[in-house]
Amino acid sequence: MKKRILATFFFIALSIFALSAVAFAADVSVRFEHTEHGLEEYAVITGFDSRGNAIWRYTTGKYDMAQMARVSAIGRYQDTYLFNEDGTIVALDVNTGMAKWKNPDFVGSPLDESCYCFGNDGTLYVCGYLGPDFYAVDINGKTLGRIESFDSSYFWACKIQKDSKNIVAVSLEGSDSGYAEKNPYVFYVDLNDLSYSQSINDLIIDNFHDVSRKAWYADSVQWAVNQGITEGTAPTTFSPEATCTTAQILTFLWRANGSPEPSISNPFSDVKPSDWYYRSAIWAYEAGIVDGNTFNGNTPCTRAATVTYLWKLAGKPATGQSVFTDVPSNAAYEQAVSWAVAQNITTGTSATTFSPNQTCTRGQIVTFLNRFLLNWKPQNVPSSTATATNAYRDVLNMYHEQIRTGWPARNQLDVCYLFYQEHSADGLSEIGYTLMDLDGDGTSELLISPVANAASDGMIYDLYSVVNGKVVHLASSGERDRYYLSEGSTVNNESSGGASLSTYTNYGLNALQGTLDVKQVIVFDSDADPENAFYGTTSNGTVYDYRRMKKIPVDEALSMIPKNVPFEVTSFANYR
């Protein structure tokens, strides 16, 4: 009995000591000491407790001394301490001093503490003397990738720093020839696929350093910004991983619908006129998307709430039953989930689960909206040629009257300047019109064109659409600013500022807002660069801001400009 009591006491005491050791280890500090002895070098790495007592010691191998240290410190990430030993990265457990793993693929040697940085997940990014210029190893010691050399005219990468979640910036020191001219010399690396460029704008979307072009939500972010649906959270950040709130998603939807002014009084007790989402909240109530007397705008938006908002905006279409085990058949969002999956707006989080209570990020929300608006058809717009003709009747009558009577209202009408310049008073047979659904939303656009030009090169005098039952004038050609129907039912604008400057802007029609939205801009500017005069971008509002545009070789630039598409028109001589 006495032995059993003593054994039990010893076990308890040992357990307490072990628990204390674990807690104690959280305060461990690590010291790296590089030692040169004779013609050899090595390092001693020591772990100290909070009282300054050495609790473990690790001694590296000994190596012949070289120009650069063959044994060098890297740094600590949580409970792991890393160092370089003759081209092998070693990870020690700070609690015990035991090696967790060794990665022999590095080969190089870091210059100093600026030659490495850690990602949020513990991934190590490091550069070495005479290469590699970039090397990545995950928290378990697995090699993720390497770039041996960015530019052979430079000696070595000398600094790595995290620019954003997906981008690191690597600084290089140059050779004697050209060092002064090119220093500092920086390459940006996209961690998604190790693509790199000296211009970070080649790797990111719309100047957002946290939105890689390779990210799954990149196109949706670009779309949302181009459409004016959302902006970044700062000039260079979009925060795609940040949680999206109820106020944010409903404001996105409100903007996508043209930011209409609400026509009812404020139904919410927690929404004030000074709130940035005041109008969108009331609009959402008026549209039947939300109800009740409280809005709760700062509540994180869940997957179930998101698809429910979209489903209600689409008119609550009937659909089949959900196949997900975590979506009860009596749930208020069950039909919305089934509809959203059928419309390819979203998928489940697995084959059998939807995760309705999982909160959504900003990147997810703009992707949902993009997919929804690609398929959703605006309500109350003409859907047939006959109906569309009636919708545009006033415009067509105006053109016919102007041509027939000899343009008496010149400079008073919002129509093409060339309309008055290129045709005589008896030009009913020279000018025509056609109805064409350019964006496939069921609404025909009205194109006014010179008969000969329409048939030869697709030139458009004026372009109209119908938005929320109203005719909207979208585009009007000028003498050096002409619009053409182009490939993919898009609209191409060719403008000229003289022999040295020309711009080719390709637009897609935004039926929700009644605007032409930029798809691509190609600029020729021989004054900016006589040898390579072409620049390109897919962002809106960047024309002539060459810092945000990509340099394009002449052959590639010319191939990127969409071809104009001829079309047939009905002349006004045959109108009525």
C-alpha positions in Angstrom: 0.0 0.0 0.0 2.8 2.3 1.0 4.6 1.7 -2.4 1.4 2.4 -4.3 1.0 5.8 -2.4 4.6 6.7 -3.1 4.3 5.8 -6.7 1.1 7.9 -7.0 2.9 10.8 -5.3 5.9 10.5 -7.7 3.6 10.4 -10.7 1.7 13.5 -9.6 5.0 15.3 -8.9 6.4 14.3 -12.3 3.2 15.5 -14.0 3.4 18.9 -12.3 7.0 19.2 -13.2 6.2 18.4 -16.9 3.3 20.9 -17.0 5.6 23.5 -15.5 8.3 22.8 -18.1 5.8 23.2 -20.9 4.6 26.5 -19.5 8.1 27.6 -18.8 9.2 26.9 -22.4 6.9 29.6 -23.7 9.4 32.1 -22.2 12.4 30.5 -23.9 14.7 32.9 -25.7 17.3 31.8 -28.3 20.8 33.2 -28.9 22.8 32.5 -32.0 26.6 32.8 -31.7 28.8 32.6 -34.8 32.3 31.5 -34.0 35.5 31.6 -36.0 38.3 29.4 -34.8 41.5 29.2 -36.8 40.4 28.6 -40.4 37.0 27.2 -39.3 33.6 28.6 -38.6 30.6 27.2 -36.7 27.7 28.4 -34.6 26.5 27.6 -31.1 22.7 28.1 -30.6 21.4 28.3 -27.0 18.0 28.3 -25.5 17.5 30.3 -22.2 14.6 30.2 -19.8 13.1 33.4 -18.3 15.7 33.4 -15.5 18.6 33.4 -18.0 19.5 29.8 -17.4 20.6 27.7 -20.4 18.2 24.8 -20.9 19.6 23.5 -24.2 22.5 24.0 -26.5 22.9 23.0 -30.2 26.3 23.2 -32.0 26.5 23.1 -35.8 29.2 21.4 -37.8 32.5 23.1 -38.5 33.3 24.4 -41.9 36.2 26.0 -43.8 35.7 29.8 -43.7 34.5 31.4 -47.0 33.9 35.0 -48.1 30.3 34.8 -46.8 29.3 33.0 -43.6 28.4 29.4 -44.2 26.4 29.3 -40.9 24.0 32.1 -40.3 20.9 32.9 -38.2 17.5 33.2 -39.8 15.0 33.8 -37.1 12.2 32.5 -34.9 8.5 31.8 -35.8 6.4 30.9 -32.8 8.0 27.8 -31.3 10.5 27.2 -34.1 14.0 28.7 -34.5 15.5 28.5 -38.0 19.1 29.0 -39.2 21.2 28.2 -42.3 24.0 25.6 -42.1 26.0 25.5 -45.2 23.0 25.7 -47.5 20.7 23.6 -45.4 17.9 25.3 -43.5 17.5 23.8 -40.0 14.4 24.2 -37.8 14.9 23.7 -34.0 12.2 23.3 -31.4 12.7 26.2 -29.0 11.4 24.0 -26.1 14.0 21.3 -26.5 16.6 22.4 -29.0 15.9 19.3 -31.1 15.8 19.5 -34.9 12.3 19.4 -36.2 13.4 19.2 -39.8 16.3 20.0 -42.2 15.8 21.3 -45.7 19.0 20.8 -47.8 17.6 22.4 -51.0 18.5 26.0 -50.2 22.2 25.7 -51.1 22.8 29.5 -50.6 23.6 31.6 -47.6 21.6 34.7 -46.4 23.5 37.9 -46.2 21.9 39.2 -43.0 18.6 39.5 -41.2 17.0 41.4 -44.1 17.3 38.4 -46.4 14.3 36.6 -45.1 10.7 37.1 -43.9 7.8 34.9 -42.7 4.3 34.6 -44.1 1.3 34.6 -41.8 1.2 30.8 -42.0 4.9 30.4 -41.0 6.2 30.0 -44.6 9.8 31.1 -44.8 10.9 33.3 -47.8 14.7 33.7 -48.0 17.3 34.8 -50.5 21.0 33.8 -50.6 24.4 35.1 -51.5 24.9 34.2 -55.2 21.5 32.5 -55.2 18.9 31.5 -55.1 17.4 34.9 -55.5 14.1 33.6 -54.0 13.4 30.5 -52.0 10.3 29.4 -50.1 9.9 26.6 -47.6 6.7 25.9 -45.6 6.4 25.5 -41.8 7.0 21.7 -42.1 10.2 22.0 -44.1 8.7 21.3 -47.6 10.3 23.2 -50.5 7.6 25.3 -52.2 9.6 26.8 -54.9 12.8 28.7 -55.9 13.9 31.3 -58.4 17.6 30.9 -59.1 18.2 34.3 -60.7 16.0 37.3 -61.6 18.6 39.0 -63.7 22.1 37.8 -64.4 23.5 41.3 -64.5 23.0 41.5 -60.7 25.1 39.8 -58.0 22.5 38.7 -55.5 19.2 39.3 -53.8 19.9 41.2 -50.6 16.4 41.8 -49.1 13.0 40.2 -49.0 10.0 41.8 -47.5 6.3 40.9 -47.5 4.2 43.3 -49.6 0.9 41.6 -49.0 -0.5 38.1 -48.5 0.4 37.0 -52.1 3.2 39.3 -53.0 6.8 39.6 -51.7 9.3 42.3 -52.8 12.9 41.2 -53.4 15.7 43.8 -53.7 18.9 43.1 -55.6 22.3 44.5 -55.5 24.0 45.1 -58.9 27.3 44.6 -60.6 29.8 47.3 -60.8 28.5 48.3 -64.2 25.2 50.0 -63.8 24.9 49.7 -60.1 24.4 53.3 -59.4 21.9 53.7 -62.2 19.7 50.7 -61.3 19.9 50.7 -57.5 17.5 50.0 -55.9 16.4 47.1 -58.1 13.3 45.3 -57.0 11.4 42.3 -58.3 7.9 41.5 -57.1 7.0 37.8 -56.8 3.4 36.4 -56.9 3.4 33.6 -54.4 0.6 31.8 -56.2 2.8 30.6 -59.0 6.2 32.4 -58.6 5.6 34.7 -61.5 7.5 37.9 -61.1 7.9 41.4 -62.5 9.7 44.7 -61.8 6.2 46.3 -61.9 3.9 45.2 -59.2 1.0 46.3 -61.4 1.7 43.4 -63.7 0.8 41.0 -60.8 -2.1 42.7 -59.1 -5.6 44.0 -59.9 -6.4 47.7 -60.1 -3.5 48.8 -57.8 -4.7 46.5 -55.0 -1.5 44.9 -53.6 -3.6 42.2 -51.9 -5.4 41.0 -55.0 -3.2 38.9 -57.2 -4.2 38.4 -60.8 -4.0 34.7 -60.1 -6.5 34.8 -57.2 -9.8 33.0 -57.8 -11.7 36.2 -57.0 -9.5 38.6 -59.1 -11.8 39.0 -62.1 -14.8 39.6 -59.8 -12.9 42.3 -57.9 -11.9 44.0 -61.1 -15.6 43.7 -62.3 -17.0 45.1 -59.1 -14.6 48.1 -59.1 -15.2 48.8 -62.8 -18.9 48.7 -62.2 -18.7 51.1 -59.3 -20.1 48.5 -57.0 -17.4 48.7 -54.4 -14.0 50.3 -53.8 -10.9 49.3 -51.9 -10.6 49.6 -48.1 -7.6 51.8 -48.8 -5.8 53.2 -51.9 -3.8 50.0 -52.3 -5.9 47.3 -50.5 -9.2 45.6 -51.2 -9.1 43.3 -48.2 -10.6 40.3 -50.0 -10.3 38.1 -46.8 -12.1 40.6 -44.6 -15.6 39.6 -43.4 -18.4 41.3 -45.4 -21.2 42.8 -43.4 -25.0 43.0 -44.1 -24.6 46.8 -44.8 -21.8 46.1 -47.3 -23.5 43.4 -49.4 -26.8 45.3 -49.6 -24.9 48.5 -50.6 -23.2 46.5 -53.3 -26.5 45.3 -54.6 -28.0 48.8 -54.4 -25.1 50.1 -56.5 -25.4 47.3 -59.0 -29.0 48.4 -59.5 -28.1 52.0 -60.3 -28.2 53.4 -56.7 -31.9 54.3 -56.9 -33.3 56.9 -54.4 -35.7 55.2 -52.0 -39.3 56.4 -52.1 -40.4 55.3 -48.6 -39.6 56.6 -45.2 -37.0 55.0 -43.0 -38.5 51.8 -41.4 -35.4 51.0 -39.3 -34.9 52.1 -35.7 -31.1 51.5 -35.9 -30.4 53.3 -39.2 -29.7 57.1 -39.2 -29.5 59.5 -42.2 -25.8 60.0 -41.3 -25.1 56.3 -41.8 -23.1 55.6 -45.0 -25.6 52.8 -45.9 -28.7 54.8 -45.2 -30.2 54.8 -48.7 -29.2 51.2 -49.5 -30.8 50.0 -46.3 -34.1 51.6 -47.1 -33.9 50.5 -50.8 -33.4 46.9 -49.6 -36.5 47.1 -47.5 -38.5 48.7 -50.3 -37.3 46.0 -52.7 -38.4 43.2 -50.3 -34.9 42.0 -49.7 -35.0 42.6 -45.9 -37.9 43.3 -43.5 -38.4 44.1 -39.8 -37.7 47.3 -37.9 -34.0 46.7 -37.3 -31.3 46.5 -40.0 -28.3 45.3 -38.0 -25.9 46.6 -40.7 -22.7 45.5 -38.9 -23.7 41.9 -38.6 -21.4 39.6 -40.6 -23.1 38.3 -43.7 -23.5 34.5 -43.9 -23.7 32.3 -46.9 -27.3 31.6 -46.3 -28.1 35.4 -46.0 -26.2 36.2 -49.1 -28.0 33.7 -51.4 -31.3 34.7 -49.8 -30.8 38.4 -50.7 -30.0 37.4 -54.3 -32.9 35.0 -54.5 -35.4 37.7 -53.3 -34.0 40.2 -55.8 -34.4 37.7 -58.6 -38.1 37.4 -57.6 -38.0 34.3 -55.4 -38.0 31.8 -58.3 -39.2 28.3 -57.5 -36.6 25.5 -57.7 -35.9 22.0 -56.5 -35.1 20.8 -53.1 -31.6 21.3 -51.6 -29.4 18.3 -51.5 -27.3 19.5 -48.6 -27.5 17.7 -45.3 -27.0 20.9 -43.3 -29.8 22.8 -45.1 -33.1 21.6 -43.5 -36.1 21.4 -45.8 -38.1 23.8 -43.6 -35.3 26.4 -43.4 -36.2 29.9 -44.6 -33.2 29.8 -46.9 -33.6 26.3 -48.4 -35.1 27.5 -51.7 -32.5 30.2 -52.0 -29.7 27.8 -51.5 -31.1 25.4 -54.1 -31.6 28.2 -56.6 -28.1 29.7 -56.1 -26.5 26.3 -56.8 -28.6 25.8 -59.8 -27.7 29.2 -61.2 -23.9 28.5 -60.6 -23.7 31.4 -58.2 -22.1 29.2 -55.6 -21.5 25.6 -54.7 -21.5 23.7 -51.5 -18.5 23.6 -49.2 -18.5 19.9 -49.9 -20.5 17.4 -51.8 -23.1 17.2 -49.0 -22.7 20.4 -47.1 -23.5 24.1 -47.8 -22.3 25.6 -44.5 -25.1 28.2 -44.3 -23.8 29.9 -41.2 -20.3 30.4 -42.5 -19.5 34.1 -42.8 -18.5 35.5 -46.2 -15.5 37.5 -47.2 -15.4 40.5 -49.5 -13.8 38.4 -52.2 -16.5 35.8 -51.9 -19.3 38.4 -52.0 -18.2 40.2 -55.1 -17.8 36.7 -56.8 -21.4 35.8 -55.8 -22.6 39.1 -57.2 -20.7 38.8 -60.4 -22.0 35.3 -61.1 -25.6 36.4 -60.2 -25.6 39.5 -62.4 -24.2 37.5 -65.3 -27.4 35.4 -65.3 -30.0 37.7 -63.8 -32.2 39.6 -66.3 -33.4 43.1 -65.3 -37.1 43.4 -64.9 -39.6 45.6 -66.8 -37.5 46.1 -70.0 -38.5 45.5 -73.6 -37.7 41.9 -74.6 -38.7 41.8 -78.3 -37.8 43.7 -81.4 -41.3 45.1 -81.7 -41.4 46.3 -78.1 -37.9 47.7 -78.3 -38.9 49.6 -81.5 -41.8 51.2 -79.6 -39.5 52.1 -76.7 -37.1 53.9 -79.0 -40.0 55.5 -81.1 -39.3 59.0 -79.9 -35.6 58.7 -80.8 -36.4 57.3 -84.2 -39.0 60.0 -84.9 -36.5 62.7 -83.9 -33.9 61.4 -86.3 -36.4 61.0 -89.1 -37.7 64.6 -88.6 -34.2 66.1 -88.4 -33.1 64.5 -91.6 -36.3 65.3 -93.4 -36.4 68.9 -92.4 -32.7 69.7 -92.8 -31.3 69.6 -89.3 -33.1 72.7 -87.8 -32.3 71.6 -84.2 -28.5 71.4 -84.7 -26.5 71.9 -81.4 -29.7 71.5 -79.4 -30.0 67.7 -79.5 -27.8 65.2 -77.7 -26.9 63.4 -80.9 -23.7 62.7 -82.9 -21.9 65.7 -84.2 -21.1 63.9 -87.4 -24.8 63.5 -88.0 -24.9 67.2 -89.0 -21.6 67.2 -90.8 -21.5 64.2 -93.2 -24.9 64.2 -94.9 -27.1 66.5 -97.0 -30.6 67.5 -96.2 -32.0 64.7 -98.4 -30.0 62.0 -96.6 -32.8 59.8 -95.5 -31.3 57.0 -97.5 -27.8 57.6 -96.1 -28.5 57.2 -92.4 -30.1 54.1 -90.9 -30.8 52.2 -87.7 -30.9 48.7 -86.3 -31.9 46.9 -83.1 -29.4 44.5 -81.6 -29.1 42.9 -78.2 -25.4 43.6 -77.4 -25.2 42.1 -73.9 -27.7 39.2 -74.2 -30.0 40.5 -71.5 -33.1 40.4 -73.6 -33.1 44.1 -74.3 -32.3 45.4 -77.8 -30.0 48.3 -78.1 -30.6 51.0 -80.8 -27.7 51.7 -83.2 -27.9 54.8 -85.4 -25.3 54.5 -88.3 -24.3 55.8 -91.7 -25.7 53.1 -94.1 -22.4 52.7 -96.0 -20.2 52.7 -93.0 -22.3 50.3 -91.1 -22.0 47.8 -93.9 -18.3 48.3 -94.4 -16.7 48.9 -91.0 -19.4 48.8 -88.4 -19.3 52.5 -87.4 -21.9 53.8 -85.0 -23.2 57.4 -84.9 -25.2 57.0 -81.7 -26.0 54.1 -79.3 -29.0 53.8 -77.0 -30.3 51.3 -74.5 -33.3 51.0 -72.2 -32.6 50.9 -68.4 -35.5 50.5 -65.9 -37.9 51.4 -68.7 -36.1 54.6 -69.7 -34.1 55.2 -72.9 -30.4 56.0 -72.1 -27.9 57.5 -74.6 -24.7 55.5 -74.2 -22.3 56.8 -76.9 -22.0 59.4 -79.6 -19.2 59.6 -82.2 -17.1 62.7 -82.9 -14.7 63.7 -85.6 -11.7 62.2 -83.9 -13.6 60.0 -81.5 -15.6 57.3 -83.2 -17.4 54.2 -82.0 -17.7 50.8 -83.8 -19.4 47.6 -83.3 -16.7 45.1 -82.6 -16.1 41.4 -81.8 -18.1 39.8 -79.1 -20.9 42.3 -79.4 -18.7 44.9 -77.7 -18.2 48.5 -78.6 -14.8 49.9 -79.7 -13.9 53.5 -79.4 -11.0 54.8 -81.6 -9.9 58.3 -80.6 -6.9 60.4 -81.9 -5.0 63.3 -80.4 -2.8 63.6 -83.5 -0.1 61.5 -85.2 1.6 60.6 -81.9 -1.4 59.7 -79.8 -4.2 57.2 -80.4 -6.5 55.3 -78.0 -8.4 52.1 -78.6 -11.0 51.5 -75.8 -13.1 48.4 -75.9 -16.4 48.5 -73.9 -19.0 46.0 -72.7 -22.6 47.2 -72.1 -23.7 47.3 -68.5 -27.5 47.0 -68.7 -28.1 47.5 -65.0 -26.5 50.9 -64.9 -26.9 52.0 -68.5 -23.2 52.5 -69.0 -20.4 51.3 -71.2 -17.8 49.7 -69.0 -14.1 49.4 -69.9 -12.9 45.9 -70.9 -9.5 46.9 -72.4 -7.6 50.0 -73.3 -4.7 50.1 -75.7 -2.8 53.4 -76.0 -0.3 54.4 -78.7 1.9 57.3 -77.5 5.1 57.9 -79.4 5.9 61.0 -77.4 6.1 58.9 -74.2 8.3 56.2 -75.8 9.3 56.5 -79.4 10.7 52.9 -79.5 7.9 51.1 -77.8 4.8 53.3 -77.9 2.0 50.9 -76.9 0.5 50.6 -73.4 -2.4 48.5 -72.2 -4.7 47.9 -69.3 -8.0 46.3 -68.4 -8.8 48.8 -65.6 -11.1 51.7 -65.8 -9.8 55.3 -65.3 -6.1 54.5 -66.1 -5.8 56.0 -69.6 -2.5 57.9 -69.8 -1.5 56.8 -66.3 1.3 54.7 -67.7 2.5 53.7 -64.2 -0.7 51.5 -64.0 -0.5 50.2 -67.6 1.6 47.5 -69.1 4.1 48.1 -71.9 3.1 46.0 -74.9 5.2 45.1 -78.0 3.7 46.6 -81.2 2.7 43.3 -82.8 0.9 42.1 -79.6 -0.8 45.4 -79.1 -2.2 45.4 -82.7 -3.4 41.9 -82.3 -5.2 42.8 -79.0 -7.4 45.5 -80.6 -10.8 43.9 -81.4 -11.8 43.8 -85.0 -14.7 45.9 -86.1 -17.8 44.1 -87.2 -20.0 45.3 -90.2 -23.8 45.1 -89.8 -26.9 45.9 -91.8 -29.2 48.8 -91.1 -32.6 50.0 -92.2 -32.4 53.4 -93.8 -34.6 56.2 -92.7 -36.0 56.4 -96.2 -37.9 53.1 -95.3 -38.9 54.3 -91.8 -42.6 54.1 -91.0 
